[in-house]
Amino acid sequence: MKILVTGATGKVGQAFIRRILLAQDWSHAAVRALCHRRLLVPQPPRLEVVQGNIALQSDVARAVDGVTHVLHLATCKETPDAVIDVTVKGMFLLLEACRKSDTFQQLILIGGDAAAGPFF
């Protein structure tokens, strides 16, 4: 099992990654974190960090490659253009990459406080 976490550097993403890597019941699972501007440091065993932009097809394809599960947490609250890139375009690209994947099994979507942008 390899779990891709988008929005991995946010509050929920960091808590999820920390808990799953410490849980004995999940010792068989590896985690791949898609990080945009901030990175997760340090990187413990079973955690792979992929730096990229969820609004770029090539970055999303690279992040999804070989994963079985996706926990989609990525949101944005900077500008209207960035919100559209992350929440709409990013979601579309992520779903398309999952649809095309031979290993993908399940996507879990969790909304956050910035899922639609706080300024709308």
N, C-alpha and C positions, 0 to 999 in steps of 0.2 A: 504494500500500500504506500502510495506517495501522494501527499496532500499539498495542493497549491493553495497558498493563502495570499489573496490580494488585499491591499490595505494592511499589510503585515506590521507596519510601524505605528499604527494607531492603537488606541487603548484596548479595544477588543482583540485586535490581531495579536498584539504582544502577549496579552493574557492567555489567549488560546494556545499560542505556540509554546509558551512557558509550561503550561499545564500538560499539554500532550507529550512534550519531551520528557517530563518528569514522571508521568503515569506509567506504572509497570504494565498495565493492561494494553498500552499502546506502544510497547517497546519495539514492535515489529514495523511501526509506521515511520516513514521519513517525511520531512516537511520541506517544501520549497516555498520561499517567500519572494513574491514579486515586489520589489522596492523601487520607488521612483526617485525622490530626492534624498530621503533619509535612508540609512542602512541599519540593519540590526547588527549590533556589536556587543559582546563577542558572538561568534558563531559556534555553538556547541555541536558535537557529533549529531548526525541525523538531520541537521539543518543546512540547507543550501540556499544561498541568497542569489537571486537573479535580479540585476539592476535593469530597469526598462520602463517604458511608458505604456500604460494600458490602452492608449489611443493609437498605438502603432501596431499594425498587424504582425510584423516580423517579431516584435518583442513579445506579443501575446502568444504567438505560435511557439516561440522558444520556451516560454514559461509553461505552457500546457504540455509540451512534448514529454511523454512518458508518465504523466500523472494519472492517477485513478480517481481522485476526488478533488473538488475545488470548493474552497470556502471563500466566497466573494464578499469582501468587506470594503472594497475601494470606493471612496467618496471624495468629494472635493467641495471647497467653499471659497475659492479665490475669486474668480471672475465668471460671468455667464458663459463665456467661450470655454473655459476650462471645465465648468460643470457639464456642459454638453459633451465635451471630449471624454470625460471620465464616466459619467453616469449613463450616457446614451451610446456613444460610439464605442466606448470601452466594453460595455455590457454586450453589445452586438458582436464585437470581435471575439470576446471571450466565449460566447455561446457558439459561434461559428467554429472556433478552434476546437472546442469540446466535441461538437458534432462530427468533425472530421477525424478526430483522434481514435486510434485503435485500442487505446488503453483506458480511456475515460469511462467512468461508471456513474458518478453522481455529482451534482452541483448543489450547494447550499448557499442561498442568498440571504444575507442579513443586512437590513437597512441600518443606517446610523443617523446621527443628528444632522449630518450634512448631505443626506441622500438626494435631496432636491435643491440644495443650496439655501442657506439661511436668509438670503436677501430677496427671495421671490415671495 
